[in-house]
Amino acid sequence: MHFSPSSSANIVTNFMGTAFLLALLGGFLSDAYFTTYRIYIISAMTEFLGLVILTVQAQIPSLKPPVCPLVDRNVKCEKVDRGKAIMLFTGLYLVALGVGGIKGSLPPHGAEQFDEKTLHGRKQRSTFFNYYVFSLSCGALTAVTFVVWIEDNKGWQWGFGISTATILISIPIFLLGSATYRIKIPTGSPITTIFKVLAASIYHWWISSNSSNVVSNFSTSSSYTTRAREDGEYSERKAEIETLTEDLKFLNRALMTTARQPWLKSTIKQVEEVKCVLKILPIFLSTIMLNCCLAQLSTFSIQQAATMNTKVGSFKIPPASLPVFPVLFIIILAPVYNHVIIPFSQKATNTETGITHLQRIGIGLVLSVVAMAVAALVEMKRKRVAIQSGLMDSTEPLPITFFWVAMQYVLLGSADLFSLAGMMDFFFTEAPDTIKSLATALSWASLAMGYYLSSVLVALVNRITGSFRHTPWLYARNINHDHLERFYWLMCILSGLNLLHYLFWAQRYRYRSSGNENQIVNNRQMQK
């Protein structure tokens, strides 16, 4: 569509960010009003409609901008605009809406099929999350090999057409299990409870600090016990919350009652559930920088590879197929992790999980720091080759193999495996029963914010460097004239600082779930 490399990178990251952020909407609707089952069906149909629009636009020449010779840097290409742009972005963001709904409903739907009250059920659920990431990688392998080859050699319309057919076929496959699915009944908006507890805490703090005549007391209302008995199979889990914890004592003020505002009255269960949500937020925020690093694999890394020698023997690999390296690595590593690493670590540590959820996430963060340092060094080498070969302004491939760029793909792919499965399992396990789908969607929201952060960093870096040097680091149509290596070093430094931030919170986190109590001690091993 003839956007510049930096504009294309931002469009991609904004699209991916929106898709993942909409997972929160899918998770919220699943918890509050619909079910994970229904949200998946609606979302899959929405994605199907978006792909149909993209397929039609790719097929009809009049719906695309004029063909442009990309080899001439002096020719300004006419990018898509007006009605054609509206059609493009309508299709893209319908796909984003569908993807978000699926990612917000399908992982918790699968996790709900296992009994978390038993050791066997918790192990099966952890295995499910590992193989969910494995399945995503299998789909991605097909996308970055077969579909990309079709797009490059047959046309975009064929690539979009294959994707359209695939999502359509997936719907009846999902419906095959309808008779056996365990489906959690929605319990109303959890957001209302969160805001009520926060509002009550702030209100009673304000009253107590501004008046000495307020009569108040802590209430352990019997309405909690009654409600716990009415919640079916989840009553045992909810009945665990009978006493106030020492964490986040400020929220305990929500239990105070006054005659003026009886609607602010909260139960112990509600206060403790809000505490659970607030305690996982620092962990969630710490994962955003990791996903900002992952966003580079969809943008600048592909542009790097496009300038390099992508031949393997007589076969030329499309640059867009580079994600095949982390995908293949995840496909290999996921079963090894589940069937070799986990059993070994369980025996070594004599704990249920072996490697805790927070340790998995921490490993991913460490790998992201290493990956950004490697990416910066590789870019320095690539530019040095371009200068020495006199190919700075040429469209000829540089005499350097694209396998150098593949290293950062493998490192970030490994980081993704450790962090994504760890995040989904952690958020689902630690969240209250009324908010599990929404909490699991935080894994995708972290990805979304990482992509958005990438766009913000690119724009910010260009503005600052453009002001001081008159030439932004990341603005040229030719990547050889950019300063991508400096941007990667900046990412490495920010990732290192983020790792320290994560360790601060992970060392202090206390697991909520019964199956994870033995993980508290293991958390403290992360700095050793």
PECORRA-V614333 format. One record per residue. N is the residue number from 0. RES is the residue in one letter. SS is DSSP state (2 for helix, 1 for strand, 0 for the rest). OMEGA is omega in whole degrees, -180 to 180 (none if undefined). Layout:
n=[N	N]
res=[RES	RES]
ss=[SS	SS]
omega=[OMEGA	OMEGA]
//
This chain:
n=[0	1	2	3	4	5	6	7	8	9	10	11	12	13	14	15	16	17	18	19	20	21	22	23	24	25	26	27	28	29	30	31	32	33	34	35	36	37	38	39	40	41	42	43	44	45	46	47	48	49	50	51	52	53	54	55	56	57	58	59	60	61	62	63	64	65	66	67	68	69	70	71	72	73	74	75	76	77	78	79	80	81	82	83	84	85	86	87	88	89	90	91	92	93	94	95	96	97	98	99	100	101	102	103	104	105	106	107	108	109	110	111	112	113	114	115	116	117	118	119	120	121	122	123	124	125	126	127	128	129	130	131	132	133	134	135	136	137	138	139	140	141	142	143	144	145	146	147	148	149	150	151	152	153	154	155	156	157	158	159	160	161	162	163	164	165	166	167	168	169	170	171	172	173	174	175	176	177	178	179	180	181	182	183	184	185	186	187	188	189	190	191	192	193	194	195	196	197	198	199	200	201	202	203	204	205	206	207	208	209	210	211	212	213	214	215	216	217	218	219	220	221	222	223	224	225	226	227	228	229	230	231	232	233	234	235	236	237	238	239	240	241	242	243	244	245	246	247	248	249	250	251	252	253	254	255	256	257	258	259	260	261	262	263	264	265	266	267	268	269	270	271	272	273	274	275	276	277	278	279	280	281	282	283	284	285	286	287	288	289	290	291	292	293	294	295	296	297	298	299	300	301	302	303	304	305	306	307	308	309	310	311	312	313	314	315	316	317	318	319	320	321	322	323	324	325	326	327	328	329	330	331	332	333	334	335	336	337	338	339	340	341	342	343	344	345	346	347	348	349	350	351	352	353	354	355	356	357	358	359	360	361	362	363	364	365	366	367	368	369	370	371	372	373	374	375	376	377	378	379	380	381	382	383	384	385	386	387	388	389	390	391	392	393	394	395	396	397	398	399	400	401	402	403	404	405	406	407	408	409	410	411	412	413	414	415	416	417	418	419	420	421	422	423	424	425	426	427	428	429	430	431	432	433	434	435	436	437	438	439	440	441	442	443	444	445	446	447	448	449	450	451	452	453	454	455	456	457	458	459	460	461	462	463	464	465	466	467	468	469	470	471	472	473	474	475	476	477	478	479	480	481	482	483	484	485	486	487	488	489	490	491	492	493	494	495	496	497	498	499	500	501	502	503	504	505	506	507	508	509	510	511	512	513	514	515	516	517	518	519	520	521	522	523	524	525	526	527]
res=[M	H	F	S	P	S	S	S	A	N	I	V	T	N	F	M	G	T	A	F	L	L	A	L	L	G	G	F	L	S	D	A	Y	F	T	T	Y	R	I	Y	I	I	S	A	M	T	E	F	L	G	L	V	I	L	T	V	Q	A	Q	I	P	S	L	K	P	P	V	C	P	L	V	D	R	N	V	K	C	E	K	V	D	R	G	K	A	I	M	L	F	T	G	L	Y	L	V	A	L	G	V	G	G	I	K	G	S	L	P	P	H	G	A	E	Q	F	D	E	K	T	L	H	G	R	K	Q	R	S	T	F	F	N	Y	Y	V	F	S	L	S	C	G	A	L	T	A	V	T	F	V	V	W	I	E	D	N	K	G	W	Q	W	G	F	G	I	S	T	A	T	I	L	I	S	I	P	I	F	L	L	G	S	A	T	Y	R	I	K	I	P	T	G	S	P	I	T	T	I	F	K	V	L	A	A	S	I	Y	H	W	W	I	S	S	N	S	S	N	V	V	S	N	F	S	T	S	S	S	Y	T	T	R	A	R	E	D	G	E	Y	S	E	R	K	A	E	I	E	T	L	T	E	D	L	K	F	L	N	R	A	L	M	T	T	A	R	Q	P	W	L	K	S	T	I	K	Q	V	E	E	V	K	C	V	L	K	I	L	P	I	F	L	S	T	I	M	L	N	C	C	L	A	Q	L	S	T	F	S	I	Q	Q	A	A	T	M	N	T	K	V	G	S	F	K	I	P	P	A	S	L	P	V	F	P	V	L	F	I	I	I	L	A	P	V	Y	N	H	V	I	I	P	F	S	Q	K	A	T	N	T	E	T	G	I	T	H	L	Q	R	I	G	I	G	L	V	L	S	V	V	A	M	A	V	A	A	L	V	E	M	K	R	K	R	V	A	I	Q	S	G	L	M	D	S	T	E	P	L	P	I	T	F	F	W	V	A	M	Q	Y	V	L	L	G	S	A	D	L	F	S	L	A	G	M	M	D	F	F	F	T	E	A	P	D	T	I	K	S	L	A	T	A	L	S	W	A	S	L	A	M	G	Y	Y	L	S	S	V	L	V	A	L	V	N	R	I	T	G	S	F	R	H	T	P	W	L	Y	A	R	N	I	N	H	D	H	L	E	R	F	Y	W	L	M	C	I	L	S	G	L	N	L	L	H	Y	L	F	W	A	Q	R	Y	R	Y	R	S	S	G	N	E	N	Q	I	V	N	N	R	Q	M	Q	K]
ss=[0	0	0	0	2	2	2	2	2	2	2	2	2	2	2	2	2	2	2	2	2	0	2	2	2	2	2	2	2	2	2	2	0	0	0	2	2	2	2	2	2	2	2	2	2	2	2	2	2	2	2	2	2	2	2	2	2	2	2	0	2	2	2	0	0	0	0	0	0	0	0	0	0	0	0	0	0	0	0	0	0	2	2	2	2	2	2	2	2	2	2	2	2	2	2	2	2	2	2	2	2	2	2	2	2	2	2	2	2	2	2	0	0	0	0	0	0	0	2	2	2	2	2	2	2	2	2	2	2	2	2	2	2	2	2	2	2	2	2	2	2	2	2	2	2	2	2	2	2	2	2	2	2	0	0	2	2	2	2	2	2	2	2	2	2	2	2	2	2	2	2	2	2	2	2	0	0	0	0	0	0	0	0	0	0	0	0	0	0	2	2	2	2	2	2	2	2	2	2	2	2	2	2	2	2	2	2	2	2	2	0	0	0	0	0	0	0	1	0	0	0	0	2	2	2	2	2	2	2	0	0	2	2	2	2	2	2	2	0	0	0	0	0	0	0	0	0	0	2	2	2	2	2	2	2	1	0	0	0	0	0	2	2	2	0	0	0	2	2	2	2	2	2	2	2	2	2	2	2	2	2	2	2	2	2	2	0	2	2	2	2	2	2	2	2	2	2	2	0	2	2	2	2	2	2	2	0	1	1	0	1	1	0	0	1	1	0	0	2	2	2	0	0	2	2	2	2	2	2	2	2	2	2	2	2	2	2	2	2	2	2	2	2	2	2	2	2	2	2	0	0	0	0	0	0	0	2	2	2	2	2	2	2	2	2	2	2	2	2	2	2	2	2	2	2	2	2	2	2	2	2	2	2	2	2	2	2	2	2	0	0	0	0	0	0	0	0	1	1	1	1	0	2	2	2	2	2	2	2	2	2	2	2	2	2	2	2	2	2	2	2	2	2	2	2	2	2	2	2	2	0	0	2	2	2	2	2	2	2	2	0	2	2	2	2	2	2	2	2	2	2	2	2	2	2	2	2	2	2	2	2	2	2	2	2	2	2	2	2	0	0	0	0	0	0	0	0	0	2	2	2	0	0	2	2	2	2	2	2	2	2	2	2	2	2	2	2	2	2	2	2	2	2	2	2	2	0	0	0	0	0	0	0	2	2	2	0	0	2	2	2	2	2	0	0	0	0	0]
omega=[170	170	177	-180	-179	177	178	180	-180	178	179	-178	177	178	-179	179	179	-180	-178	180	179	174	176	177	178	179	179	-180	178	-179	-166	-168	-179	173	177	-180	-177	-179	178	-178	180	-177	180	178	178	178	178	-180	179	180	176	179	180	179	180	-180	180	-177	-172	-177	-177	179	-180	177	180	178	-175	176	-175	-175	-178	-177	-177	180	179	-177	178	-178	-178	-180	176	-174	180	178	178	179	179	-175	173	178	-179	-173	166	175	179	179	179	179	180	179	180	-178	178	-176	-173	178	178	177	178	-178	-180	-178	-177	-178	-177	180	179	178	-180	-180	179	177	178	180	177	177	179	-179	177	-177	170	176	177	-180	175	-179	177	176	179	178	176	-177	-173	176	-174	-176	178	178	178	180	-178	-173	-178	180	180	-177	179	178	177	180	178	179	179	180	-177	-179	178	180	-176	-176	177	176	177	-177	-180	-178	-174	-175	-175	-178	167	-175	179	180	179	-176	-179	-173	175	180	179	180	-179	-179	179	180	179	-180	180	180	-180	-179	-178	174	-179	180	-176	-180	-178	-179	178	-175	-178	177	-179	177	175	-178	172	-171	177	179	178	-178	179	-178	-179	-180	-175	-173	171	-173	-180	-175	-179	-179	-178	-179	178	-176	-177	-179	178	175	-179	-179	174	-175	-180	-178	178	177	179	179	178	-179	175	180	-175	-174	-179	-178	178	-177	-179	178	178	-179	-179	-180	-179	178	177	176	179	-179	-177	-178	180	-178	178	177	178	-179	-179	-177	-176	-178	176	-178	171	176	179	-179	-178	180	-179	-172	-172	-179	177	178	175	-176	-179	-180	-173	178	-176	-180	171	-171	178	-177	179	-178	176	179	-179	178	180	178	178	-178	177	-180	178	-179	179	180	178	-173	-176	177	179	179	-174	-172	-180	-174	-178	178	180	-179	177	178	-177	-177	-177	178	-177	-174	-177	173	-177	178	-177	176	177	180	180	177	178	180	178	-180	180	177	180	-178	-179	176	177	180	180	180	179	179	176	178	-179	180	178	177	180	180	-178	-179	-178	-176	-178	-178	-177	176	177	178	177	179	177	-175	180	179	175	178	-178	-178	-180	175	-179	-179	-180	174	177	178	-180	180	-178	-172	-174	178	178	180	-178	179	-179	-177	180	-177	-173	-177	173	-177	-176	-173	-174	-180	179	180	178	179	176	177	-180	176	176	175	-179	-178	175	177	178	178	177	179	-180	-180	179	-180	-179	179	179	-180	-177	-178	177	-180	-175	-174	-179	177	-180	-180	-167	-173	-176	175	178	-174	178	-179	175	175	-176	-179	178	178	179	176	176	178	180	180	179	179	177	177	179	178	177	177	180	-178	179	-177	-178	179	-174	-176	175	-177	-178	-169	-176	-178	-174	-177	-179	180	-177	-180	-178	179	-174	178	-172	-180	-175	none]
//
